[in-house]
């Protein structure tokens, strides 16, 4: 009765909007769990099973993945064309006859734009591009699946470069496809950061306060190219954007950039392109060093030539300059010889006049001149007495006058 009622009252196909809470393949069929959430509380308010049988799935799946660049997975919003079916043993379900990938693509784009907006509001969107890739970026931390063909290509290209540059590569394994992409890449970044913070640099020629890595490379290649949704998450983008070392991404796809491509220091298409980027960086540095070496050599040679020419010019000029200097000196001596007697006579006259003035001044201080004016000078033990308090009874004093000396005893 339930089956007949459903088939009678829902005879047509319908387009249903829903979110996938579960999606799995089995025996060529696809089994889904659909939910609808309340817009305000995000709580599921409706739930239904959906099935896409093999003959439909083999056509729907490639079209969906080709359009969206990712397979169906839990958490996606989808638009399904379905018809209702009720089975006594398995209950109610929608039978999927088609999927509109553009609806999912639009939802993915909206989510991407929301993540980008949030990263910009947090001020971390451009943080990686503010970092500078070291000139000698040779110590590389690589995040990749260990057995991925892209990782092997990356290593071979670095090792076999035409310039003979040497690179040190340390692998930090991660899952690069599926639902564990975000968690494993973040874990790898944390391991690199921990190594950077605690491990000493192995080379004795490098100061120990430098980190053990110059850059981080996130590469993916050799696997399925459809599932790249794991690289478009907020948590992963925040970790990449705020990482203290330059991050180079070579995820290996030609569609629109993933969000971690947008926030990384440098984005290239493939793992081999990432290797080429690092080689080219060293090539440019090497060429700059060679150019500087050539410039220094040319500058030194030019300076030597200039100094040699200068010495040659001086060798030619020195005799002439010496002769001219001797002639000028001789002429100066002759002039001085003519001026010297006059200068000496003037100096002697001035000194004689000064002596006469000094003698006149000294005559004014002559004690005899004072005595001739009626003054006298009293001496005690050869020294003039100004204060009578310094004398005591019995002291013998002498009084000097113009016409002679008087000796007295103090009473």
Secondary structure, 3 states (H helix, E strand, C coil): CHHHHHHHHCCCCEEEEEEEEEEEEECCEEEEEEEEECCCCCCEEEEEEEEECHHHHHHHHHHHHHHHCCCCCCCCEEEEEEEEEEECCCEEEEEEEEECHHHHHHHHHHHHHHHHHHHHHHCCCCCHHHCCCCCCCCEEEEEECCCCHHHHHHHHHHHCCCCCCCCEEEEEECCCCCCCHHHHHHHHHHHHHHHHHHCCCCCCCCCCCCCCCCEEEEECCCCCCCCCHHHCCHHHHHHHHCCCCEEEEECCCCCCCCHHHHHCCEEECCHHHHHHHHHHHHHHHHHHHHHHHHHHHHHHHHHHHHHHHHHHHHHHHHHHHHHHHHHHHHHHHHHHHHHHHHHHHHHHHHHHHHHHHHHHHHHCCCHHHHHHCCCCEEEECCEECCCHHHCCCCCEEEEEECCEEEEEECC
